[in-house]
Amino acid sequence: QVQLVESGGGLVQAGGSLRLSCAASGIIFRFNTMGWYRQAPGQQRELVATITSGGITNYVDSVKGRFTISRDNAKSTVYLQMNSLKSEDTAVYYCNAQSVTSRSNYWGQGTQVTVSS
């Protein structure tokens, strides 16, 4: 059974920081590109950042320079360090695993991030 379990969300003031974690099980972690997505109320889910098994990263323009995605293949965990948070970063953040060897795609349950201005 595949599980992606996010943690680290919460309430923070604008300008503050949070670190999200996503622990994966039931998949061969190193064979997956991992990603963080977010969905604000009334909006579509959007890509925030991805990281390949080799460590190549990609970010949406709005978070470049503020967010950093990283992964620990030994712990099957992906992280999202979020600095200089803004009110527009408020959303439910979802972890995603996309297999590079098949079409398998998995989602976590989401973690709420609320940034107060």
C-alpha positions as CSV (number, residue, x, y, z in Angstrom):
1,Q,0.0,0.0,0.0
2,V,1.4,3.3,-1.1
3,Q,1.4,6.1,1.5
4,L,2.6,9.7,1.3
5,V,2.3,11.4,4.7
6,E,2.9,15.1,4.8
7,S,3.7,17.0,8.0
8,G,5.0,20.4,9.0
9,G,2.1,22.7,8.0
10,G,0.6,25.3,10.3
11,L,0.0,29.0,10.9
12,V,2.8,31.4,10.5
13,Q,3.1,35.2,10.1
14,A,4.1,36.7,6.9
15,G,7.9,36.7,6.5
16,G,8.2,33.5,8.5
17,S,9.3,30.0,7.6
18,L,8.0,26.5,7.6
19,R,9.4,23.2,6.6
20,L,7.2,20.6,5.1
21,S,8.1,16.9,5.1
22,C,6.6,14.0,3.1
23,A,7.4,10.5,4.1
24,A,6.8,7.9,1.4
25,S,6.2,4.2,1.8
26,G,5.1,1.4,-0.6
27,I,7.1,2.8,-3.5
28,I,10.7,2.6,-4.6
29,F,11.5,6.1,-3.7
30,R,14.6,6.6,-5.8
31,F,12.5,5.7,-8.9
32,N,10.1,8.6,-8.4
33,T,10.2,12.3,-9.2
34,M,8.8,13.9,-6.1
35,G,6.9,17.1,-6.0
36,W,4.9,19.6,-3.9
37,Y,1.7,21.1,-5.2
38,R,-0.7,23.5,-3.5
39,Q,-4.4,24.4,-3.8
40,A,-5.9,27.6,-2.4
41,P,-9.6,27.9,-1.8
42,G,-11.5,28.4,-5.1
43,Q,-8.4,27.8,-7.2
44,Q,-6.9,24.9,-9.1
45,R,-4.1,22.8,-7.8
46,E,-0.8,24.2,-8.9
47,L,2.8,22.9,-9.1
48,V,5.1,24.4,-6.5
49,A,8.3,22.4,-7.0
50,T,9.7,19.1,-8.2
51,I,12.9,17.2,-7.7
52,T,14.1,14.2,-9.7
53,S,15.9,11.2,-8.3
54,G,19.1,12.8,-9.4
55,G,18.4,16.1,-7.6
56,I,17.3,18.3,-10.5
57,T,14.8,20.8,-9.2
58,N,12.1,22.9,-10.8
59,Y,10.1,25.7,-9.2
60,V,7.1,27.8,-10.1
61,D,8.2,31.4,-10.6
62,S,6.3,32.7,-7.6
63,V,8.4,30.7,-5.1
64,K,11.8,30.9,-6.7
65,G,14.4,32.2,-4.3
66,R,12.1,31.6,-1.3
67,F,11.4,27.8,-1.3
68,T,13.8,24.9,-1.5
69,I,12.8,21.4,-2.3
70,S,15.1,18.5,-1.3
71,R,15.0,14.8,-0.8
72,D,16.6,12.1,1.3
73,N,16.5,8.9,-0.6
74,A,17.7,6.9,2.4
75,K,14.8,8.1,4.4
76,S,12.3,8.1,1.5
77,T,11.4,11.6,2.4
78,V,11.0,14.9,0.5
79,Y,11.1,18.3,2.1
80,L,10.0,21.8,1.2
81,Q,11.7,24.6,3.1
82,M,9.6,27.7,2.8
83,N,11.1,31.1,3.7
84,S,9.8,34.6,3.4
85,L,6.3,33.3,3.4
86,K,3.5,35.6,2.0
87,S,-0.2,35.5,2.5
88,E,-0.6,34.3,-1.1
89,D,1.3,31.1,-0.1
90,T,-1.7,30.1,2.0
91,A,-3.0,26.8,0.6
92,V,-3.2,23.1,1.2
93,Y,0.1,21.6,0.2
94,Y,0.2,18.2,-1.3
95,C,3.1,15.8,-1.8
96,N,3.2,13.9,-5.1
97,A,5.2,10.9,-6.4
98,Q,5.5,10.3,-10.1
99,S,7.2,7.1,-11.1
100,V,9.9,7.4,-13.8
101,T,9.4,3.7,-14.8
102,S,5.6,3.5,-15.0
103,R,2.5,5.8,-15.1
104,S,2.0,5.4,-11.4
105,N,1.2,8.7,-9.7
106,Y,0.4,9.1,-6.0
107,W,-0.8,11.9,-3.8
108,G,-0.6,12.6,-0.1
109,Q,-3.6,13.8,2.0
110,G,-2.4,17.4,2.1
111,T,-1.2,19.7,4.9
112,Q,-2.6,23.2,5.5
113,V,-0.3,26.2,5.4
114,T,-1.8,29.5,6.5
115,V,0.2,32.7,6.4
116,S,-1.2,35.6,8.3
117,S,-0.5,39.2,7.1
